[in-house]
Amino acid sequence: QLRVVESGGGLVQPGGSLKLSCVASGFNLNDYAVGWFRGAPGENRIGLASIDSTGAGSDYTAFVKGRFSISRDNAKNTVYLQMNDLRPDETGVYSCAAATVWSSRWWHWGEYDVWGRGTQVTISS
């Protein structure tokens, strides 16, 4: 079964930082573009950032630019999301997803083929 698994969530104070990780199970993540989303399954998932299979191309939604950074280490078959200056309204379930093609619609959940269950991020004092 193809799946991705997220880790790194937790509780952080406003203005704090977290680094999320996404690893693949059952396939080689290096062959896929990867996106990070906020929102639980069945909710309106918000696309935050995405990176192509080589790591040469990436993009962000406007409200995270300058604060979030997506990267990948293909030697470790892992994609990361570094999140800085987190805000309370960014509390939620963060999920990664893999896509066979990186497109201009990377922000849309329908572009992705394999999803993880998500990791909870809570921003609170």
Secondary structure by P-SEA (a helix, b strand, c coil): cccccccccccccccbbbbbbbbbcccccccbbbbbbccccccccccccccccccccccccccccccbbbbbcccccbbbbbbcccccccccbbbbbbbccccccccccccccccccbbbbbbcc
